[in-house]
Amino acid sequence: MGNTFCFMVLLLLFPESGQSSTIACTSRDEELSYDRSVLAENTFANFTYQLKSMANIEKSDYRIEIKLCDIGTLYESCRCRWFLNSDPVCRSMKNDSFCDADESEMRVSLLIRRTYTDVLWVLLKQSSPPSVLKHTTVQVTYQAKITDLYLNGQEANGTHIVDENEDVNISCFFINGNPPVSIRMVDGTGHTLSSVRHGQGPLTLSLGVVHCHNVWPTIRCEAPGSELNKSVVILVICRPQLSYISKQVTDVQKVLTEGLTLAMRSYTRNIRKCLMTQVQPITSTREVKCEVSGHAPVSN
């Protein structure tokens, strides 16, 4: 029991390293001026504090800590300590922060994360409560990101096969940026079908029932600045449909020797044989040699 009691006392005296137990993110000093900075995510930002205001401090040991407000909790990032008649000693408490100081200025460089909201300079001195010397509020900017695209509950990226007369529902998952941008689902021509600017998503779109005679849609989910947008071409299982003849047939003999190329629209099982029907003067049908080639519509 004695060992357990001592261990608990030590925890109370020495709170978890790097986390503040005396100053909250929401603390505000009416006499303290606030700096405001707009910074990009994953960039290094430099902050400084002029030590002129420390000239009247009693010549004894003191330290200044840099505190970061991260998701509502203050964590220690850097600290510098001044000893009587000696140079200050600085120490980084996080791998992505660096600090140094002299008798006139303290400097810190921080890698900015999107969850940071405040940077505080806190003075700690023997026989005195901690006090905030400087408070900088941070607005972190970052790009939106499209994360997933689902069609009828299945992940879709590239092409997706559906049956005729099947309902098609599409969901686009994303992380919006700061400041927020418009997340859009567009068709193959770039026309906006659905969009949202605020909210966490997903962005949804219902195409209703698809038919073979409809144009097969290309749906793209995009956001300005997103590293990776996602798109899908919806392929409908239909019987083959001739769409047009590539050129007018004028020489039947040439057709017999060189063949005839026809444009066909289809997405079904492999076509294994072709039939040619003569309608005049006597209707007759016979099997002919054929080769089918092609690909799904291009998904941009």
Disulfide bonds with the S-S distance in Angstrom:
Cys25-Cys69 2.04
Cys78-Cys99 2.43
Cys80-Cys90 2.00
Cys172-Cys221 1.83
Cys212-Cys238 1.96
Cys274-Cys290 2.01
